[in-house]
Amino acid sequence: MTPGGKPRVRLTQLAWGVGVGWYAQQTLELDLSEAQQIAALLDRAPKRADEIPEVVQAVADLATAVPEPIDLATVRARRSARRRRTSPGE
């Protein structure tokens, strides 16, 4: 409740830090109508994986895909080939 008596909703995103514990990353203060709009949007969201459109699922799959490991020796070799030093007179 605000000092004026109006209801408010506070959403806080928490993260875990080793040695710190739980800490707030972001906090949103919403009035009652904003909270109701968010609740209405969440009610319309798909509840099961088979309800999610294929495009959205493809993007989600890309986001969770594990990238291939980087071969540091190859990267360093490419960099050194581009930065080939020349001596005076070459």
MONOR-V624264 format. One record per helix or strand of 3 or more residues. SS is the DSSP state (alpha for helix, beta for strand). FROM is the first residue (numbers start at 1). TO is the last residue. If there is no record, write none. Layout:
ss: {SS SS}
from: {FROM FROM}
to: {TO TO}
This chain:
ss: {beta beta alpha alpha alpha alpha}
from: {8 21 32 49 54 72}
to: {17 31 44 51 64 82}
